[in-house]
Amino acid sequence: MPNRNLTQPEKDELFNQLFSDVKAKLTQASGGDADLLWALRRKLFKELMYLERGKPMQRRALKQKKRIEQNGLCANCGNPLPDEAELDRSEAMLGYTTENTRLVCHACHRTLQREKGFA
């Protein structure tokens, strides 16, 4: 299932104002300190990413759990998983959960992403 994107009216009526408000709050909070503004933007970016993807430690634990569940084999091709195996989500919006992910090798992940239109 494709990821949900904002419609043009949603961008115009919701996102643009929200984004403008966030930028203004960051500028105000930094008080003209360029280094603080950069640090605030960086922290906000990281925290928003964690909301979608979870924290790195959570994803590492999920990878380990999946590796055990899948007997060390790629869920797509069945070959032994490399150390750098990747989590593939069935539906991106459902996040990195046990039910919504499987562990795959890099080559399979690239193929799956292309098939879904993400790469």
N, C-alpha and C positions, 0 to 999 in steps of 0.2 A: 504494500500500500504506500503510495507516495506521501512524502511529508507535507504537512499543511503549510501553505504560504499565505501571507497576508494579501488580501485583495487591494487594488489601488485605492478604493474608498477607505479601507481600514488603515492603510498607510497614511492617507491624507487626514483622516478624522481622528485616529487614535495614536499611531506610532509617532508621527512627526512632532506632535505636541509633547508626548511623553519624553522623547529623545531631547527635545529642546529644554524641557524642564530639568532633566537629569544633568545636561551640560551646564545649565545655569547654576544648579545646586553645587556641582563640582567646582565651578569657578568661584562661587561665593565661599565655599568651605575652604578653598586653598588660600583665600585672602591675597591673591596676587603672587604667591610663591610658586614659581614654575615647577620646582622639584616636587613640592607637595602635590600639585595638580597631577603631575605624572604618576606619583605613587598612588594617589586616590583612584585615578583611572585604571591603573594596573590591578589594584585590589578589587575594584568593582568588576572588572573583566573576569578575574579568577573566580570570584564568588558566583557570578552568573554562570560560568562554565560548570562549576561544581553542582549547581542546581540541576543542570541538564545531565551531566555525565557522572556525578558522584566524585568523591575525592580519589586520588591515585591509590591510596591504601585500600579503599573499598574495591576498586577494580582489580587490584592485584589479588585480593582474597577471592574474588569471584572467579578470576582466571584459574587459580589453584583448585577451587572447588570443581569447576568445569573440566579441568584436566583429569581429575580423579574420576568424575562421573563418566567421562568419555574414554576412559582407559588409555589416556595419552595419545588418542588418535584424532585427527582432523574430522570434525563433524560433517564436512562436505566430501572430501576425497578419500578418507579412511587411512591416509598415510600417517606415520608418527609425527606428532606435533613438534615443531622446533621450539627452542626456548622463547623466542619472540612471537609466540602465537597471539592471535588477535581475537577480541570479542566481536561477534557479529550479532547485531540486534535484529530481531524479526520486524519490530516496529519501533522506529527511532523515538517516537513520542512516549513510549512506555518505559524508556530508560534502560539502565544496566541492571536487570534483575535476573534471578535464576531462571525464571520462566520465559523471559524474553531474549535470552542470549544463548549462543553456542560458541565454542572455541574452534577457530579455524586457522589454517596456515595462511601466510601472507598472500601467496599466489591465488588461493581460493577466495580470500577476502577481496582482492582486487577484482576478480571475475564477478563475484556476487555484487559488488558495488557498481560495476559497469552495467550488469543486468538490471539493476534497480534504477539506473540513470543518475547515480551520484558521483561517478568518476569519469 
